């Protein structure tokens, strides 16, 4: 079952556990790296099957004062992501999709596409977003392209995470 909630929602331990298992544990990060300081301000979508959260994702409004660069996880020593080159007045209000993932055993069931679509639609309604940005791991680029997202920047590597590309979609 798909759930869409927030802003002003505190993610549950089960939600964070799913995010950790997919995105942080495989990279050797310790617990806590899956929690972002602005999670309460974000729009969250997740799929729950038989009481277990199996896929997650979130979006947040990129502040007018921000170019999109930020820490990839909590703490000042966390790896930094670069700014989005196309984040200008013509592409605002803009959101960023972050923390997307599906547990291995539940991949290829359409959950990621359902979550991404719900975040896009919800971001238009909640934040008035006209455009979305994200930083995709290279392995995820074909998925995002299949959903209408376009690569916009040169490849870069996020320390301790790996190769990424910035992507954009006008809503």
HUQUI-V252889 format. One record per run of one state. SS is the DSSP state (~ for helix, > for strand, _ for the rest). FROM is the first residue (numbers start at 1). TO is the last residue. If there is no record, write none. Layout:
SS/FROM/TO, SS/FROM/TO
//
This chain:
_/1/1, >/2/6, _/7/12, ~/13/27, _/28/38, ~/39/41, _/42/42, >/43/49, _/50/51, >/52/61, _/62/69, >/70/71, _/72/79, >/80/81, _/82/88, ~/89/91, _/92/93, >/94/102, _/103/103, ~/104/106, _/107/110, ~/111/127, _/128/130, >/131/137, ~/138/146, _/147/149, >/150/151, _/152/155, >/156/158, _/159/161, >/162/170, _/171/171
//
